[in-house]
Amino acid sequence: MDEEDLYDEFGTYIGPDLGDGGSDQDSYSEEWKEEVQEPETVMRMDEEVSSTSIVLHEDKKYYPDAEEVYPGVEVLVQEEDTQPISEPIIKPIKEKRFAHSLKVEKQHFPPTTFTKDFMLAMTNNSSLIRCVAICGHLHHGKTSFVQMLVDQTHEDLVDVHKQQRFTDVRYDEEARGLSIKASPMSLILPDGKDKSYLIHLMDTPGHINFSDEVTASLRLCDGVVLIVDVIEGLMLNTERIIRHTLQEGLALTIVLNKIDRLI
């Protein structure tokens, strides 16, 4: 049969049925459908990605997390502004020394008007021991008052060319010229009847920021010596010390200092 007899004038197939030969065409059509369906799924995924829904900035994810790249590894993230650019990453080792070394040989101690054995014997008699706190406002002369008592109980110690501050044992105290920590010192001092007592002096700071040192010293002492500058008079810290002393029920002695400034 000619090919012209299989088709009409419009090109439609009018020949006999193909029979078993149609299975190849059906299988081909099924394969073609499967091939056509694959790009449909891809396009459907593309439609989901390219949706016009609004996504917040914090919900966007441009790069994978560190836990996804390195599973099972602890990741620590440091902010950029935690360390200034002027500070080195590796700091140099600095040894901080606040107080002077206490390794002083015995011959370096200045001679006293009393013997060390006599002072140690006084510690066995608690009735002859007094604890006194030297308090006052800033730069009213507390450390200088203690230094005057040290000059009276030690020999060859007075140096008119140098102001010696024995209770300021820290380097920052010497550099700033003020007391920061309360410093104790034990001396043998007589009373009005020339009876010796072992006095534990507590030189306290006068700055209001270090008032906790004054409070701790008052809880340990039997009395308070209040140093007042006659020019400045009662200051804020002076009133606070008087109020605290009365609350503790301690004996209060007022010393008027720097009277030479009135001349």
C-alpha positions, 0 to 999 in steps of 0.5 A: 500500500502506498503512503498516499493511500494511508493519509487523506487530503487533510493529512489525517491517517486513515490506514489500518490499525498499527496493532502491536506497534503502538506499544513502542509509541505508548512507551515513548509517550510515557518517557516523554511525559516523564521528561516533561514533568521534570522541568515542571518540578524545577520550575515549581521550585523556582517559583517558590524561591522567587516568591514576592513574599517579604523576608526580614533581614534577620531571617535571611541566610546568605552563608552556612553557619559555622556548626554546619561547616564544622560539625561538633566544634565549639565556635566562639564569636568575639565582637569587634568593639570589645578590644580597642585598637590602641590596646595590643593583642598580646599585652606585655607582662608587668609586675605590679608592686603596690607596697614596699618590700618588708625584707628590711634587716634589723640594723636598718631600723632606726633606734628608739627611745625604748627597747624592743623587749620593753614593748613586747613585755607591754603586749602581755598587759592588756590594760596598758594597750590602747588602739587609737584611730587618727582621723580627719579630712583630706590634707588636714595633717593626719600623717604628719601628726603620726610622723611627729609622734614617730620623731619623738619616740625615735632618735636621729630621725628628724630631717628638715630637708625631707618629709618622711611619711612612714605610714604611706608604704604604698608607691601610689600613696607616695606619688599622690601625696595622700593615704589610701589604706589605713596603716597601723604603727605601734609606739610607746607613749607616756600620759600626763603622769609619765606612765607608759602605754602601748599605743597602736596608731591607725593612720586612716585616709581622709579622702571620702572615697576611702571612707570604708578604711575609716569605718573598719578602723573605728571598729577596732579602736578604743578612741579617735583623734580628730585632726582639724585644719583651723583654716578649713574648719569642719568639712563634710568628711569631718562631720561624718567622722564625728557622727560615726564616732558618737554612734560607736561610743568612742572617746573623741579628742580634737586636735587643731592643726596648722595654726601657723597658717593663721600667723 
